[in-house]
Amino acid sequence: NIWNTSSINQQGGITTGQVVIDVAAARHLDERTASALNSQLMDKKLSKMIVVSTLGDGEASKFGVEIANYLLSRGFDVRKNVGNFLVPEYSSGLHIKQTDGGEVYIYVGSRL
């Protein structure tokens, strides 16, 4: 993406006329990730699945919705509303954690 900027009454420093922001493509549930989810979750199919994403990360939230919809289509018991979290150790990537109560949390962090 290219964004044109202008500086008004700036003194010193560098005034840019053009800013290039490298935005990586959004993640989508591909065959490899779907297969990995299936193999990791198949023995937990009767558990309630809760998909959450990094707070304030729209890309992670959309990817989480894709994952939740996919699991629903495969017959998993998934909470429909994807929530948000602030857990530093899960802030990037994809993590699966089962609670002592049997619920399975799928943490969708930011892109790596």
Secondary structure by P-SEA (a helix, b strand, c coil): cbbbbbbccccccccccbbbbbccccccccaaaaaaaaaacccccccbbbbbcccccaaaaaaaaaaaaaaaaacccccccccccccccccccbbbbbccccbbbbbbcccc
